[in-house]
């Protein structure tokens, strides 16, 4: 997150399993309540919660702009979903 912000990227952090006040206090993270539909150039799936897996890649893609990239660093979804993986 810090590296992206060094390039003036606006970074939203969303994790429905995390207590927002605790994340702010412990890590200085401001979490958003929900991602915006059609808003993001890139989405980084950085945690392997089953909640994201249950949401599904199709719904996750609805948060991105038409020309986007998704980095699935926890390999939640099969490679045939055409995700960019690190």
For each residue, the residues with C-beta under 8 A, 3 or more apart:
1: 4 5 11 13 29
2: 5 6
3: 6 7
4: 1 7 9 11
5: 1 2 8 9 11
6: 2 3
7: 3 4
8: 5
9: 4 5
10:
11: 1 4 5
12: 32 35 40
13: 1 23 29 30 31 32
14: 31 32 34 35
15: 18 23 31 47 49
16: 51
17: 49 51
18: 15 22 23 31
19: 22 23
20: 23 24 30 31
21: 24 25
22: 18 19 25 26
23: 13 15 18 19 20 26 27 29 31
24: 20 21 27 28 29 30 31
25: 21 22
26: 22 23
27: 23 24
28: 24
29: 1 13 23 24
30: 13 20 24
31: 13 14 15 18 20 23 24
32: 12 13 14 35
33:
34: 14
35: 12 14 32 39 40 63
36: 39 40 63
37: 62 63
38: 62 63 64 65 66
39: 35 36 63 64 65
40: 12 35 36 43 63 64 65 68
41: 64 65 67 68 69
42: 64 68 69 70 71
43: 40 60 63 64 68 69 70 71
44: 70 71 73
45: 52 60 70 71 72 73 74 76
46: 73 74
47: 15 52 74
48: 52 53 74 76
49: 15 17 52 53
50: 53 54
51: 16 17 54 55
52: 45 47 48 49 55 60 76
53: 48 49 50 56 76 77
54: 50 51
55: 51 52 59 60
56: 53 59 60
57: 60 61 70 77 81 83
58: 61 62
59: 55 56 62
60: 43 45 52 55 56 57 63 64 70
61: 57 58 64 68 70
62: 37 38 58 59
63: 35 36 37 38 39 40 43 60
64: 38 39 40 41 42 43 60 61 68 70
65: 38 39 40 41 68
66: 38
67: 41
68: 40 41 42 43 61 64 65
69: 41 42 43 84
70: 42 43 44 45 57 60 61 64 83 84
71: 42 43 44 45 83 84 85 86
72: 45 75 76 77 83 84 85
73: 44 45 46 85 86
74: 45 46 47 48
75: 72 85
76: 45 48 52 53 72
77: 53 57 72 81 83
78: 81
79: 82 83 85
80:
81: 57 77 78
82: 79
83: 57 70 71 72 77 79
84: 69 70 71 72
85: 71 72 73 75 79
86: 71 73
